[in-house]
Amino acid sequence: MTSQSQGIHQLLQAEKRAKDKLEEAKKKKYCESYKLFESGNQSEQSELRFHNKDKSQTSFPFLKLLIQKIMGSQSNISEEIEAQTLEKIKELNGSYNKSMESVINQLLSIVCDVKPEIHANYRIAN
């Protein structure tokens, strides 16, 4: 039991160290960006704005094209599936209309043509 608690304790410490490193990296990145912005150099400021704007969007144009290609192909697939579905529905409706009358006639003939018979297990009592 102590080995489990010791393992949990080690995991918690490792998680805390990782969290501290992340905070430190965020602060360092923020400080570098802030220093660059405060430097007063117009080209550096415009570069920083471009960098931040570029970061909010996708900075890889080939990735954008790939995403559009994939999404386009997905929409094509969905259109094909929709067309197949409509075709199948039309086919089923035609089959229904074609066989509906014969099925109703068979059902009515079974229900209306009553043939009274004595059940095989029935015994006549003397």
N, C-alpha and C positions, 0 to 999 in steps of 0.2 A: 504494500500500500504506500509505503514511503517513497518507493521508486516512481510510482505514478505521480504523486504530488511533486516530487522533485522534477520530473519531466515537464509537468504543467508549469512549474515555476520557471524553468528554463525557457519554455515557449513564451511565457509572458514577458520575460526579460528581453528575449530576442525581438518580440513585437514592439516593445517600448523603444529599443535601440533603433529599429527600422523607422518607427514613427519620428524619432528625433532627427534621424538623418534626412528624412523627407522634409521636415520643417526647416532644417538648416539649408537644404538645397533651394527651397522656395524663397527663403530670405535672401540667399546669395543671388539668385536670379533676379529678384525684385530690386535689390540694391544695384546690380549692374545695369538694369534697364533704367532705373531712376537716375543714376549718374550720367548715363548717356543722354537722357532727356534733358537734364539740367545743364549739360555742357554748353548749351546755347548755340551750337553749330546747327544751322538750318538743315544741312544735308543729312546730318546724323539723326535729327528729329524726324525728318521725312522718311528716312530709312527705317527708323523704329516704328513709325506709324504703318509703313508698308508691311513690315515684318509682323506686327500685331494683326493687321487686317488679313494678311496672307495666312496667318496661323488660324484665324477664325474660320476661314474657308479652307478648302483642300489645296495644299500647296503643290500637289503633284497632278499636272494636267492629264497625264496618261491614266491616272487613277480615276479621274472624273470621266474620261472616255470609257474606261472599263465598266464603271458603275452604270453609265448610260446604256452601254451595250447590253449588260446583264438585265437591267430593268426593261429595256426594249424587248429583249427576247422573252422575258417573263410575260410582258403584255401580249406578245404574239402568241405565246402558248395559251394564255387565258382566252384569247379570242378563238383559237382553234378548238379549245375544249368547249367553249360556249356554242360554237357552230355544231360540233359533234353532238352535244346534248340536245339542241333543238332538232337536229335530224333524227335522233333516236326517239324523241317525244312524238314527232310526226309519224314515224314508223309504228310506234306503239298505238297511237290513236287510230291509224288505218287498220291495224290488226284487230283492235277492239271493235271498230265499226263493222268490219267484215264478219267477225265471228259472233257478234252479240245476238243476232236473231236466231241463229242455229242453237246456241246455248240455251236461250230462253225457251225455245220449242222443246228441246230435250228435257229441260227441267219440268215444264208443264206436262209433258207426256208421262214422266215418272210419277208426278204427284197426282195427276187425274186418272190415270189408268190403274185403278185399284183392283187387285186380284186376290179375293179372300181365300186364304188357305189355313188349314189347321197346323198349328205349330208341331214340330216333330216331337217335342217333349210332352205334349198334352196326352193325358190318359183318361180314357172314358171310365167313369166310376159306375159300377153295377148297382 
